[in-house]
Amino acid sequence: MKRIILLLTISMHSLFPANLLVTGTVVSDNQKMIGARYMGYVKDIHFNIGDKVQREDVLFTMESAEFDIMQSQADIALEQAELMVELYRSRLDSIRKEQKSLRRRGLKGGTDWKELESMAQNIQAGLAAARVMVKNSMEKAKQMATIMDYLEVKAPNSGIIVQKQIRVGDLIVPGMLAMVLVDLEHLEVEAQVAETDLLKVQKGQVVKIDIPSMKFRTTAMVKSIVPSANPMTHTFTIRIAFDKKDKTIFPGMYVKISVPYKE
């Protein structure tokens, strides 16, 4: 009789899978480290920690006297080049009118005509050079406008500010971390699995997750298993993808995970 009960118990274990229970944390799959492309002082900060932002919102602005001077110089150079083009064009029109008058009086080909032709050629050469200057000045002005636009640091996507490392008046340089932006629409669960339990978890496996604080339960899928053990705890990191539906869920929330497996 005992043997029959033992066999039945073994059979039941083989038919019904057990569950590996682990805990995890909600994380964002789209976290942005916000910095600046150019050096300058922080002029204004428009958002703080915990604020929600939309894509293209200006997070903070910078001021730079050097770039202001360069932009002013580029604008002045463009204005001067355009003025030269206008002067050359006006002078050329005047010469054409004088030539037209000489032609009307039958003096085409005379000394005055030849002098006007020579002047016209010189002015046309100057006009061509001035137009090249305008083109170059326009490119420089556009370049400076782009740089000035970079002094307004914008959000690359919608999300929430979770970290702010700058204050008004701080000097910021390229590569320096200013803010951390977390996308709330692309969330995952990150958990640690003991090395001894690693064989019970497979990539693509369907699991159950429970976020107690939001009373949210759903099925999810193991997205990846990081193939490197923590040498101190001998655990592996797993990432679980899930659909948060219409729930407001934030990174950092506590998650219970149930992973079915066969013994």
DRENKOLBA-543550 format. One line per 5 residues: their letters; for each residue x, y, z of C-alpha. Coordinates in Angstrom, 3 decimals. Last residue first. Layout:
BEGIN
A> X/Y/Z; ...;
! end
This chain:
BEGIN
EKYPV> 10.706/18.411/-11.150; 8.838/20.204/-13.880; 8.908/23.984/-13.874; 6.565/26.915/-13.382; 8.124/30.333/-12.627;
SIKVY> 6.137/32.509/-10.204; 7.346/36.069/-9.864; 6.541/38.588/-7.148; 7.286/42.191/-8.053; 8.302/45.261/-5.998;
MGPFI> 8.085/48.617/-7.771; 11.333/50.372/-8.706; 10.188/51.590/-12.102; 6.613/52.881/-12.034; 3.287/51.301/-12.946;
TKDKK> 0.153/53.206/-13.853; -2.130/50.445/-15.135; -3.777/50.637/-18.566; -2.131/47.499/-19.933; 1.157/46.844/-18.131;
DFAIR> 2.127/44.300/-20.792; 5.066/42.160/-19.702; 8.682/41.387/-20.564; 10.856/39.571/-18.019; 14.590/40.165/-17.642;
ITFTH> 16.761/37.623/-15.828; 19.910/38.284/-13.811; 21.953/35.334/-12.602; 22.919/34.633/-8.998; 26.124/33.318/-7.422;
TMPNA> 25.921/35.873/-4.577; 29.458/37.297/-4.628; 30.592/36.137/-8.068; 27.396/37.499/-9.704; 26.898/35.057/-12.536;
SPVIS> 27.220/36.031/-16.184; 24.956/34.784/-18.964; 22.200/37.405/-18.596; 18.950/35.543/-19.127; 16.571/37.227/-21.537;
KVMAT> 12.934/37.934/-22.330; 11.224/35.607/-19.852; 7.567/36.069/-20.686; 4.655/37.530/-18.748; 1.303/36.524/-17.367;
TRFKM> -0.667/39.046/-15.351; -1.396/40.291/-11.863; -1.782/43.881/-10.708; -2.970/44.782/-7.229; -0.955/48.006/-7.660;
SPIDI> 1.137/47.589/-4.505; 1.092/43.802/-4.884; 2.766/43.661/-8.316; 2.251/39.995/-9.257; 3.977/38.174/-12.102;
KVVQG> 3.223/34.833/-13.701; 5.643/33.090/-16.043; 5.728/32.020/-19.689; 9.143/30.765/-20.834; 10.721/32.517/-23.818;
KQVKL> 14.232/32.093/-22.371; 14.245/29.214/-19.918; 14.207/29.125/-16.117; 14.336/25.897/-14.082; 17.944/25.218/-15.096;
LDTEA> 18.980/28.440/-13.319; 17.712/27.263/-9.948; 21.105/26.254/-8.496; 22.660/29.457/-9.841; 20.149/31.476/-7.892;
VQAEV> 17.839/33.666/-9.947; 17.918/37.458/-9.649; 15.056/39.532/-11.034; 14.391/42.363/-13.481; 10.844/43.103/-14.595;
ELHEL> 10.213/45.107/-17.738; 8.747/48.485/-18.664; 8.449/50.259/-21.974; 5.746/52.901/-21.510; 7.209/54.620/-18.455;
DVLVM> 10.349/55.838/-20.251; 12.957/56.961/-17.740; 14.975/60.165/-18.105; 18.224/60.639/-16.181; 19.570/64.178/-15.938;
ALMGP> 22.824/66.132/-16.210; 25.530/63.506/-16.680; 28.771/65.071/-17.959; 29.983/63.765/-21.318; 30.269/67.229/-22.846;
VILDG> 30.797/69.892/-20.159; 28.429/71.580/-17.705; 29.315/74.575/-15.553; 26.706/74.997/-12.845; 24.862/78.311/-12.625;
VRIQK> 21.394/76.804/-12.238; 21.689/73.344/-10.729; 22.687/70.001/-12.192; 22.629/66.304/-11.282; 18.948/65.521/-11.723;
QVIIG> 17.665/61.926/-11.458; 14.303/60.250/-11.977; 12.824/62.566/-14.631; 9.737/60.882/-16.087; 9.013/59.807/-19.631;
SNPAK> 8.444/61.016/-23.180; 11.321/60.777/-25.619; 14.544/62.533/-26.622; 13.865/65.316/-24.062; 15.437/68.584/-25.164;
VELYD> 18.672/70.364/-24.227; 18.519/73.977/-25.424; 22.173/74.849/-25.966; 21.930/72.461/-28.907; 19.803/75.070/-30.700;
MITAM> 22.670/77.551/-30.356; 24.915/75.025/-32.091; 22.406/74.611/-34.888; 22.107/78.394/-35.271; 25.914/78.590/-35.400;
QKAKE> 26.021/76.090/-38.233; 23.232/77.898/-40.056; 25.132/81.191/-39.734; 28.306/79.551/-41.042; 26.431/78.080/-44.007;
MSNKV> 24.847/81.462/-44.714; 28.254/83.144/-44.528; 29.675/80.691/-47.050; 26.799/81.300/-49.477; 26.975/85.064/-49.002;
MVRAA> 30.740/85.020/-49.595; 30.225/83.038/-52.792; 27.678/85.664/-53.865; 30.235/88.376/-53.139; 32.795/86.641/-55.370;
ALGAQ> 30.294/86.437/-58.238; 29.389/90.104/-57.759; 33.044/91.086/-57.773; 33.561/89.245/-61.062; 30.428/90.904/-62.462;
INQAM> 31.740/94.289/-61.276; 35.033/93.778/-63.070; 33.258/92.722/-66.273; 30.884/95.693/-66.073; 33.782/98.133/-65.589;
SELEK> 35.467/96.809/-68.727; 32.205/97.046/-70.678; 31.672/100.604/-69.402; 35.157/101.606/-70.548; 34.529/100.017/-73.926;
WDTGG> 31.250/101.910/-74.339; 32.856/105.233/-73.379; 35.590/104.679/-75.952; 33.155/103.880/-78.734; 31.659/100.536/-79.663;
KLGRR> 28.043/101.614/-79.181; 27.632/105.354/-79.705; 24.442/105.203/-81.725; 22.467/107.431/-79.381; 20.218/104.514/-78.311;
RLSKQ> 23.256/102.295/-77.826; 24.850/104.919/-75.587; 21.664/105.111/-73.476; 21.509/101.322/-73.200; 25.127/101.297/-72.127;
EKRIS> 24.365/103.819/-69.405; 21.406/101.713/-68.242; 23.593/98.597/-68.182; 26.162/100.477/-66.107; 23.515/101.440/-63.552;
DLRSR> 22.271/97.858/-63.340; 25.858/96.707/-62.676; 26.220/99.262/-59.878; 22.989/98.061/-58.239; 24.053/94.427/-58.490;
YLEVM> 27.461/95.205/-57.015; 25.869/97.141/-54.144; 23.270/94.412/-53.479; 25.925/91.700/-53.453; 28.050/93.791/-51.084;
LEAQE> 25.069/94.230/-48.757; 24.445/90.461/-48.727; 28.088/89.893/-47.763; 27.872/92.481/-44.994; 24.670/90.986/-43.591;
LAIDA> 26.159/87.482/-43.638; 29.323/88.636/-41.871; 27.217/90.414/-39.232; 25.168/87.268/-38.589; 28.298/85.108/-38.299;
QSQMI> 29.913/87.594/-35.901; 26.783/87.642/-33.725; 26.717/83.843/-33.687; 30.373/83.703/-32.686; 29.826/86.251/-29.913;
DFEAS> 26.844/84.338/-28.523; 28.788/81.068/-28.801; 31.590/82.466/-26.639; 29.182/84.032/-24.150; 27.677/80.602/-23.479;
EMTFL> 24.315/80.062/-21.861; 22.618/76.744/-21.293; 18.990/75.663/-21.280; 17.265/72.842/-19.446; 14.714/70.103/-20.089;
VDERQ> 13.204/71.631/-23.239; 10.268/69.368/-24.170; 10.989/67.596/-27.465; 9.292/64.335/-26.336; 6.993/64.886/-23.377;
VKDGI> 7.980/65.270/-19.760; 6.719/63.950/-16.436; 8.221/65.550/-13.343; 9.490/63.295/-10.555; 12.874/64.977/-10.256;
NFHID> 12.775/68.528/-11.616; 11.912/70.197/-14.911; 12.568/73.575/-16.576; 16.146/74.219/-15.508; 17.468/77.603/-16.662;
KVYGM> 20.909/79.079/-17.399; 23.264/76.143/-16.897; 26.745/77.319/-17.823; 28.484/76.146/-20.959; 30.407/73.365/-22.657;
YRAGI> 28.896/71.741/-25.697; 27.057/68.519/-26.510; 25.134/68.376/-23.238; 23.967/65.436/-21.118; 20.904/63.243/-20.632;
MKQND> 21.283/59.573/-19.721; 18.221/57.872/-21.180; 16.409/54.832/-19.813; 14.338/52.765/-22.210; 13.805/49.231/-20.909;
SVVTG> 12.543/50.664/-17.659; 12.734/48.579/-14.506; 10.153/46.881/-12.275; 11.819/44.913/-9.512; 12.085/41.225/-8.738;
TVLLN> 11.163/38.453/-6.366; 11.467/34.726/-6.910; 9.130/31.758/-6.518; 9.925/28.621/-8.504; 6.691/26.747/-9.116;
APFLS> 6.114/22.998/-9.363; 4.712/21.301/-12.426; 1.759/18.868/-12.174; 2.036/15.581/-14.034; 5.511/14.526/-12.859;
HMSIT> 4.786/15.445/-9.259; 1.497/13.544/-9.383; 3.248/10.461/-10.716; 5.797/10.545/-7.906; 2.988/10.798/-5.353;
LLLII> 1.088/7.955/-6.993; 4.178/5.775/-6.896; 4.690/6.564/-3.214; 1.036/5.794/-2.459; 1.326/2.448/-4.277;
RKM> 4.497/1.564/-2.368; 2.796/2.401/0.910; 0.000/0.000/0.000;
! end
